[in-house]
Amino acid sequence: MNLLLVGVVTKAHGLRGEVVVQPHHAGSPLWKPGLAMHGIARDVADRATDRVATAPLRSFVLRGCRSQITGGEQSYLCLFEGVATRDAADALRGLHLAVDETALPPAAPDEFYHHELRGYAVVDTAGTHLGTVVGVFPNPAQDLIEVVPPATKADPKPETWFVPFVSAIVTTVSRETRTITIDPPEGLVP
């Protein structure tokens, strides 16, 4: 089972088993009744970026979910089957939630899930290899692609750098070749 991290339970809400969940990607179409979710321990989730390869501590079925905005941030109030009291909900505090990768709807040809871009090569418009994607991070202005440059003898562990995921810089993304082509402005590439 390929599990993708989608959020974390932050606290219990009310008396009937509802929990507050901080989603990793607010507005995701996944948060609907009937979704199978899996609880992952914090120490395992903290070592992962988006995928986890471990047996879940616990599995749930989402009974209901509603969005709320608090302090400008979106969270969800969720009910899970088998969690019907405040004590049961409070026991989930800090649990990271994951879904099976197969639960994701297919991406449109010009859309990409963040997790699928990990490992893609990053090249410039001349075809020069600039590095490999190690992560994609949501940001209010635009998502950021984290790139690690190729290691060299002089620098066996180079520092990562970030590419704004905007059309002015990212010219093409190819699933077939697993390549992201960028036209970087001066000073972007270290």
PyMOL commands that set and color helices and strands:
alter all, ss='L'
color gray80, all
select helices_A, chain A and resi 42-46+86-90+101-103+114-117
alter helices_A, ss='H'
color red, helices_A
select strands_A, chain A and resi 3-13+18-23+36-40+51-52+58-70+73-80+96-100+121-124+129-137+144-148+161-164+170-174+179-182
alter strands_A, ss='S'
color yellow, strands_A
deselect
rebuild
show_as cartoon
